[in-house]
Each structure stands twice: as C-alpha cells, then as structure tokens.
Amino acid sequence: MTFIQWHQRVTDQWLARLHMTPYQAMWFAWIKGIVFGAAACWWLMR
C-alpha cells in the first residue's frame, strides 16, 4: 500500500464519519487554509 492509497482510504473514512461530500471537504479545507494562513501572517508580523 502506497502513501497515496493509505491517505485516500483514511480521507474516505473521515468523510464517511463526518457525513461530508468531497465538495464540502474541499470548502472546509479552503476555509481552514485561509484561517490558518491569516493566523500565521498575524503571528509573523507582530
């Protein structure tokens, strides 16, 4: 089993547990990236 296959399996399990579609997961990851990116910028600029 390669890393990519393992990661896909784990991702699918979490999507099933959270009752999310891949589209919802994409939006969640995008918003999470904006939040953490803004927090990192704030932390580096202070």
N, C-alpha and C positions, 0 to 999 in steps of 0.2 A: 504494500500500500504506500503510495507516494504521499508527500505532504499535501498536495493539492486535493487528492481524493479524501484524505482524512479531514481536511478543512471543510470540504464540501459536505461531508457526512455530518460533522459537528454543527455546521451552519444550518443544515436542513433540520436537524433535531431541535435546535433552538427556535427556529421559525415555527415548527410544529408546537412546541411548548408554549410559545407566546401567541399563537394563533395569528401570525403575521404572514402576509403575502411577500414575495420578493420585492414588489414595488414599495410596500410600506417599509420594509427593511432598508431599501435604498434611501428613502427620505429620512428615516431615522439616522442613518449613518451620515448623511449630508448635514443635517442639523447638528448632530453631535460634533462633527468636524468644525463647523462654524463656531460653536460654543467653546470647544477646547482650544481652537486657534485664537479666538479673541482673548481667552484667559491667558494663554501663553504670551501673546503680544503685550497684554497689560502687565504681566509679571516681568517680562524682559524690559519694558520701558519705564518701570517705576524707579 
